[in-house]
Amino acid sequence: MAATPFEVAWDEDAVARLLDRVRAYEFPPSPEGSGWAFGCDAGFLRDLCAYWTGGYDWRAAVAALNRWPQFIADVDGFALHFVHVVGEAGGRRPLLLSHGWPSSVFEFWGVIEPLAFPTRHGGRAEDAFDLVVPSLPGFGWSEKPRRLIDQRETAHLYDRLMTGVLGYSRYLAQGGDWGALVTAMLGLNHADHARAIHMTMLLPRPAEPPETGPEKRWAEAMQPIEQHLGGYRHLQSSRPQSLAWAATGNPVGQAAWIIERFHDWADLRERPFEAVFTRDQLLTNAMIYLMTGAFPTSLWYYAAAWAGETRQLKPGQRVETPTAFAFFYDPLHPTPPRSLVEKGYAVSRWTEMPRGGHFAALEVPDLWVEEVRTWAREAG
């Protein structure tokens, strides 16, 4: 297995055609005063499109995306894209970071330098990592599969990347969203290499049903959340191709679908959405999907989870790899009772974070970095 250096390159004509579609987009009617209640806010989306076509510097975005060394590796016949930054650790402290949907490797762009080169940010050299940040199969610049690839198989590819391509015999792993499920699969099935894992949400859930009062109340509280915020998941799990047919060739529609998730899952208790993420951050993440054609195959990842039954541990399964949990204020996934989590995981660290939402590394990078550093020190 070999890795080839890679650089992001967006064809100027392709970008021009995309921006022409944005300019020509005919906005449908939306209920007056509905805001974000029924989808992406119309006023926000109109303003974003105006900035997209008149102010967004896509060339600067490409330059920023090429800031860190990237590669394409042939991993068991699958072309996997990844960022690899050998920091002050000099090869001795590898950390695998796994993103989810509708995110990308760009979610970690603001935390790579402080993690890899902590002394540049007032930190300690001994806290440095080598960082490996892959694009999920079907996402970004990773290969677009012809069939469904689930999170268990992704974990196998990632483990092969770390050990067979990069030569790390032991490593740490961290993830949120689908990245949490991939990380859990690393801890479950590749504990000989993944020596400790860190997750920002409970996925997969233990097989055992809620038993105590707090566990039952948490399960009950999840029902209206699932009803209010989970519609996207049911569609993408059951009819992903129908959404792909509707959205392909429609950059505004794809961006609206993606950005709605960033809004709904953010911690908006103290800051408005516009202060949590910049327009450039939202657009660059959306452009990664648009310029790589990853939107359809990224949706398949939900159908793969259902088909592979990876969203829940099987009866009798338990992740015995030391597992740290850091729960941020995630409207989609509120903090579960520890007693429930411990049925499925060897919990080594439990932190309930004061702020930050679903995409914590992008939303509260300083807080996220300090949590990961502290966990890694404890993991040894």
N, C-alpha and C positions, 0 to 999 in steps of 0.2 A: 504494500500500500504506500502510495506516494502523495505528496502535497505539492501543488503548483501555486506560485504567487498570483494574486488576483487584485485587480483594481476596479472600482466602480466606474462605469462610463455610461452616460446617458446620451444617446444620439440626439443631436440638436434638432433634426427634422422631426423625430418622434416626439420630443418635448413640445415642439411648435404645434404639432397636430393635436396633442393632448390639450394644450392651452386653448386652441381654437374650439375644441369641444366644450371646454369650460365656459368660454365666452358665449357660445351659441346655446347654452343650456336654457331650456324653457322651464322656469320654476312652476311647479304645480301650485294650486291653491292650498292654503293651510288655515286651520281654524284661528280666527282672530284672538290674540292674547293667549294662545296655547303654550307659547314658550317651548320648553323641552318636554312637555307632557306626552306628546304623541310621536316623538322622534326628534331629529336634529332641529334646533330652533331655526326658523326661517330667516330671521334677521341676522343671526350669527352666521348662517351659511352664506347669505348674500354678501355680507361684509368679507368673509373669508375668501370667497371666489374673486371678489374685486382685488383683494390683496394678492391672491394666487396669480392672477394674470397681470397685475400692475406693480407689485412690490416684492414678491418672493424671488429671491436670488437663487435659482436652482443650481447655477454653477458653483456658488459658494457652498451649497449643500453637498454637492458632489465632492468638493475639496475637503469638507469636514468629514464626510464618510470615508475618505481615503487617508484620514489622519493616522489610523492604526494599521499595522500589517495584517493582511487578509490572504486567505488561501482557499483553494478548492482541493479537496482530498478524495481520492477514490477509496471508499471504505466498503469493502466487500461488494464492489461493483456499483455502489451508489455514490454519486458526486455530492459531497457535503461541503458547504461553505462555512468558514469559521474565521473569526478574528483570533490571532495569537500574539499576545504581548508578553515578552520575557522582560519582566521588570527587575527591580532591585533584588528580588529573590534569586535571580540567576539560575532558574531551573529547579530550585529546591522546594518550592511550595505551590504546586499547581492548584488552581481553583477553576472549576467548570461552572459557567453561568448559563442558565437556560431561560429563554423568554417564552411568552405565550402568545395568545391571539387577543386582539388584533395588533399585537406589538411586533417587535423585530429586534435585531441586535442593537438597533439605535437606542433602545430603552436604556442601555448601559453606557452610552457614550460619555455621560457626565461623571461616571464613577470609575472609569477605567484608570485614569491617571492617579487619583488618590489611592486606589487599591494597588496598582503596580509600582508607583513611585511615591510612597507616602512622605518621604523627606522633602519633596517639593511642596507639600501642603502642611508642613509643620509636624508631620508624624514621625514614627520610628521605622528605621530600615528593617527591623526584624518583623514588622507587620506586612511586609511586601509579599505580593503573590505573582506567580506567572498566571496569566488569564487566558482562558480558552472560552470563546463565546460563539457557539455555532448557530446557524439559521436552521430552524426546524425543517424536516423534510417537507417539501412543497411550499416553503416560505422563502422570501427573499431570493438569494442567489443560489440556494441549494437546489438540487435537481427536482423537477416536477415529476412525481411518481405516476406511473400508469395505473396503479392500484392503491388501495387504502394501506397506509402505514400507521400503526397505532403507537401509543406511547411506550409500550413494552419494547417494541422493535426499535423505536428511536433510542431508548436507553442502551440497547445493544450496540447500535451504530456509534453512539457517543462514547461508550466504553472502549470500543475498538479504535476510535479516533484518539482517545487519550493514551491508550496502551500500545496499540499497534502502529499508529502513525507518528505520534509525538513521543513515545517512549517513556511515559510516566507510569510507573508501576503502582503508585498509590496517589490518590488525589482527594480533594474536597469538592463538594458539589452544592450548588445553590440554585433555587428556582422559585418562580411564582406563576400562577395561572397554569397553563399546560406544562410550563417548566417545572412546577411543583410536582406534577404527576410523573414527569420524566425523571425528576430527581428521586422521588420515592421509589420508582422502578430500579434506579441505580442502586439504592440502598437495599432493596429487596432481593434483586437478582445478581448484583455485581459487588457484593460486600467485600470480596477479596481485593478489590481495587478502590472502591469508594469507601474511604475510611470514616467519613462523617458527612452528614448532609444537613442542609438548612433550607427551610421552606417558609413561605409567607402565607400559605393557606393550606387547609386540610383537603388533600386530594392525592390518592383515593381515600375514601372514608373507610373506617373499620367495618367489617361484616356484621358485628354484633349490634343489635338494635339499641336505641336509647332505653335506659333502665331507671336511672335516678331522676329525681324531680328536675334538677337543672338540665339534664340531658333531654328530657321530654319537652321542657319549655323551649330549649334551643331548636329542637326539631319542629315544634309548632310555629316558632317565629320564622323559620325558614320558608314555610308554605306561602305566606303572602309575598315574601321577597321573590320567590320563584315565579309566582303568578305575575308580579309587576315587572320584574327585570329579566325573567328567564325566557321570554318568547323567542329571542334570537337563537338561543341554544337549542330549543326544540326544532326550529326550522332547519338549522344547520346540521343537526344530527339526523333528521329524517328526510329532508329534501334539499340538500346542499346544492344540487345541480340546478334546481329551479331558480334559486337565488343567483347562481352563476349566470344562467341565461339572461336574467333580468338586468344584472349589473355590468356585465362585460360590455366594453365600449362606452361606458357611462362613468367618467371619472368623478363627476359631482356626486352621483349616487353612491359609488364606492366610498368616497371620502366621508360622506354624511353617515353611512352605515358604520364606518370605523370610528369616527370622531364622537358619535353618540355614545359609544361604549366608554370612551375616555371621560366624557362628561358624567355619565351616570355612575361610574365606579370611582370617581375622585372624592377626596375629602374636601367638601365645600363648606364645612362648618365655620371656618374663619376667613376663607379667601374665595372670591368669585372664580368661576372657571377660567376666565381670561387671565387671572393672576397665577393660576396653578400651572398651566402649560402655555408656552408662547405659540403664536400662530406658525412660526417657523418649525417648531418641534412637531406640531400636529401635521403640518403639510409634508415635512420630510418623511415622517413615518408613513403617511398615506402614499407618497410618491414611491416609496420602496415597493409597495404592493402594486402600484400602477405600472411602474417602469419594468418590473420583472414579470408581470402577468401572474402574480401569485395569489390574487384574490380567490379564484375558483378552487385551487388545490389547497389553500389554507382552510377553506370551509370543510373539505373532506376530512380534516383531522377530527372533527366532531363525530362524523359518521363512523370513523375508525374507532373512536373510543367506545361507542355503543356496540359496534360489531365485535370488538375485542374484549368487551366487558372489563375495561381497565379503570372505570370510575369508582369502583368499590373493591376492596380487598376480598379475596375469597375466604370462606369460612375456615378458620384455623390459621390463616396467614397473619403474620406480624412482621413489621420491619424492625429487625434487631440491630441494624446499624444505628449508632448514636445519632439522634435526630433532634435538631433545634427548630423551634417554631417562633417566628416573630409575627404577631398579628397586628396589622395596621388597621386603620378605620376604613374598612372596605364595605361599602353598602351592599355589594353582591354576596359577600361571604363574611358575615359577622363572626366574631371569635367564638369557637365552640368550647364547651366545658373540657377542662383538662382530663377529667375522668374518662370521657368518651374517646379522646385522642389516644390516651395511654392503652386502650384496648388493642390498638393497631400499630403502635410505635413505641420504641425505646426512647422516650423523651429525655434528652440530655440538657435542654435549655428551653425556657418558656418566657417569652417577653411580650407584653401587651404595650404596643407603641403608642405614644401620646398623640400622634398626628400622622397624616399621610394615608393615601388610599391604595387602590389596587395595583397601580404601577409605581410602587414606592421608590424604586431606584431613580425614576425620572422626576417624581413629584417632590420627594424630600431626600435628595442625594446625600447630604451630609449625615442625616440621621441614619439612613440605610447603611452607609459606609461604616459608621461607628459600630452599628449592630453586627455587621459581618466581621469586622476586625475582632470584636470582643468574643464572638462565637469561635472564631478560628484559634484565638489564644487558648480558650478553654478546651478546644478539641485537641490541642497539642501538636 
